[in-house]
Amino acid sequence: MSGDSTVAAGTGGPEARPAVAPAFLMGMGLGGFVDGILLHQLLQWHHMLTHTPSGNAKTVAGLELNTLADGVFHGGMWVLVAAAAVLAIRARRNGTLSSSWAFHAGLVLLGWGTFNVVEGLVDHQLLGIHHVRDDLGGPLAWDLGFLAVSLVLALAGWLLYRRAVHRVA
C-alpha cells in the first residue's frame, strides 16, 4: 500500500478517521531519542540535570546523577515509541491506519517538533535544569535557536499532515 491518494485503509469504512496518535507519539519518542543520543551522549553538550547544583557534569557524582537521569529520560522515550507501535498495530487491525506516507511523516515531524518545544520550554526555561549548551556561557541564544528550529519542524510536519488529509477530501 503506497501513495498519498488514500488516507484511511482497511475495514474502518469511509467515515473512519485515520489514527493520528501512532505517528505523533513515534515522532515524540524519536525526537527525544535524537535529543538524548545526539546532544547528551555524542556531543555531550548537556545532560538532563547539568544546570543544577548537584548535576555538575565535571564531577564524578554529578556525572553519575546525570547518567541516571539520562537513562530515565531514554526509558520514557522508549515507552513513547513502544506505545506508538502498539497503537499502530491496533489501528491496522481496526482499519484506521493511513496508507499515506505524507500523513505519517507529517505527524512524526509534528510530534518531534512538539516534543522539542515542550522540552525546551519546560526543561530549559521554566525549570532551568539544563540548556542546549551548558558547556558555554550565555545559553539563551542556543535555547532560542533550539525553539525556533523546533517550531519550524512542527510547522513543516503540520503542513505535510494537512496536505495529506486534504488530498483525500
C-alpha positions as CSV (number, residue, x, y, z in Angstrom):
1,M,0.0,0.0,0.0
2,S,1.8,3.1,-1.2
3,G,1.0,6.5,-2.4
4,D,-0.8,9.5,-1.0
5,S,-4.2,9.1,-2.6
6,T,-5.8,7.3,0.3
7,V,-5.6,8.4,3.9
8,A,-7.6,5.5,5.5
9,A,-7.1,1.9,4.5
10,G,-8.7,-1.3,5.7
11,T,-12.1,-2.1,7.0
12,G,-12.7,1.0,9.0
13,G,-15.2,2.2,6.4
14,P,-15.2,5.5,4.5
15,E,-16.3,7.5,7.6
16,A,-13.5,6.1,9.8
17,R,-10.8,8.7,10.6
18,P,-7.2,7.6,10.3
19,A,-5.3,7.1,13.5
20,V,-3.2,10.1,14.4
21,A,-1.7,9.0,17.7
22,P,0.7,6.3,16.5
23,A,2.8,8.6,14.2
24,F,2.6,11.6,16.5
25,L,3.8,9.5,19.5
26,M,6.5,8.0,17.3
27,G,7.7,11.5,16.4
28,M,7.8,12.5,20.1
29,G,9.8,9.4,21.0
30,L,12.2,9.6,18.1
31,G,12.7,13.3,18.8
32,G,13.6,12.5,22.4
33,F,16.0,9.8,21.3
34,V,17.7,12.2,18.9
35,D,18.0,14.8,21.7
36,G,19.3,12.2,24.2
37,I,21.6,10.4,21.9
38,L,23.0,13.3,19.9
39,L,23.0,16.2,22.5
40,H,23.5,14.2,25.7
41,Q,25.8,11.3,24.6
42,L,27.6,12.0,21.4
43,L,28.1,15.8,21.5
44,Q,27.9,16.0,25.3
45,W,26.5,19.5,25.2
46,H,24.3,18.8,28.2
47,H,22.7,16.1,30.3
48,M,19.3,16.2,32.0
49,L,20.5,17.9,35.2
50,T,23.7,19.7,34.2
51,H,22.4,23.1,35.2
52,T,21.5,22.0,38.7
53,P,23.7,22.3,41.8
54,S,24.1,18.5,42.2
55,G,24.3,17.8,38.4
56,N,27.7,19.3,37.6
57,A,29.0,17.0,34.9
58,K,32.6,17.9,35.8
59,T,32.3,15.8,39.0
60,V,32.0,12.1,39.3
61,A,28.9,12.4,41.5
62,G,27.3,14.9,39.0
63,L,28.1,12.7,36.0
64,E,26.6,9.6,37.8
65,L,23.4,11.6,38.6
66,N,23.2,12.8,35.0
67,T,23.8,9.3,33.6
68,L,20.9,8.0,35.8
69,A,18.6,10.9,34.8
70,D,19.5,10.5,31.1
71,G,18.7,6.8,31.4
72,V,15.3,7.6,32.9
73,F,14.7,10.0,30.0
74,H,15.6,7.4,27.5
75,G,13.3,4.9,29.2
76,G,10.5,7.4,28.8
77,M,11.3,7.8,25.1
78,W,11.3,4.0,24.8
79,V,7.8,3.9,26.3
80,L,6.5,6.5,23.8
81,V,7.9,4.5,20.9
82,A,6.5,1.2,22.2
83,A,3.1,2.9,22.8
84,A,3.3,4.2,19.2
85,A,4.0,0.7,17.9
86,V,1.1,-0.8,19.9
87,L,-1.3,1.9,18.7
88,A,-0.2,1.4,15.1
89,I,-0.9,-2.3,15.3
90,R,-4.3,-1.6,16.9
91,A,-5.1,1.0,14.1
92,R,-4.1,-1.5,11.5
93,R,-6.4,-4.1,13.0
94,N,-9.2,-1.6,13.2
95,G,-8.7,-0.5,9.6
96,T,-7.7,3.1,10.6
97,L,-4.0,3.1,9.7
98,S,-3.4,5.5,6.9
99,S,-1.5,4.3,3.9
100,S,-0.2,7.8,3.2
101,W,3.5,8.4,3.8
102,A,2.9,12.1,3.9
103,F,0.3,11.6,6.6
104,H,2.7,9.7,8.8
105,A,5.8,11.7,8.0
106,G,3.9,14.9,8.8
107,L,2.7,13.6,12.1
108,V,6.2,12.3,13.0
109,L,7.7,15.7,12.3
110,L,4.9,17.4,14.2
111,G,5.4,15.1,17.2
112,W,9.2,15.6,17.1
113,G,8.8,19.4,16.9
114,T,6.1,19.4,19.6
115,F,8.3,17.3,21.9
116,N,11.2,19.7,21.4
117,V,9.1,22.8,22.0
118,V,7.7,21.4,25.3
119,E,11.1,20.1,26.4
120,G,12.7,23.4,25.5
121,L,10.2,25.5,27.4
122,V,9.9,23.2,30.4
123,D,13.4,22.0,31.0
124,H,15.4,24.9,29.5
125,Q,13.3,27.9,30.5
126,L,10.7,27.0,33.2
127,L,12.8,24.6,35.3
128,G,16.2,25.6,34.1
129,I,17.6,22.1,34.7
130,H,19.7,22.2,31.6
131,H,20.2,24.3,28.4
132,V,21.1,23.3,24.9
133,R,24.7,24.2,25.5
134,D,25.6,24.0,29.2
135,D,29.2,24.0,28.3
136,L,29.2,27.6,27.1
137,G,28.3,30.9,28.7
138,G,25.2,32.7,27.6
139,P,23.0,29.6,26.8
140,L,19.8,31.6,26.0
141,A,20.8,32.1,22.3
142,W,21.2,28.3,21.9
143,D,17.9,27.7,23.7
144,L,16.1,30.2,21.5
145,G,17.6,28.7,18.4
146,F,16.5,25.2,19.5
147,L,13.0,26.5,20.0
148,A,13.0,28.2,16.6
149,V,14.2,25.1,14.8
150,S,11.6,23.0,16.8
151,L,8.8,25.4,15.8
152,V,9.8,25.1,12.1
153,L,9.9,21.3,12.4
154,A,6.4,21.2,14.0
155,L,5.0,23.6,11.4
156,A,6.5,21.6,8.5
157,G,5.0,18.5,10.0
158,W,1.6,20.1,10.4
159,L,1.6,21.4,6.8
160,L,2.6,18.0,5.4
161,Y,0.0,16.2,7.5
162,R,-2.7,18.7,6.5
163,R,-1.8,18.4,2.8
164,A,-2.2,14.6,3.1
165,V,-5.6,14.9,4.8
166,H,-6.8,17.4,2.2
167,R,-5.7,15.3,-0.8
168,V,-8.4,12.9,0.1
169,A,-11.2,15.4,0.9
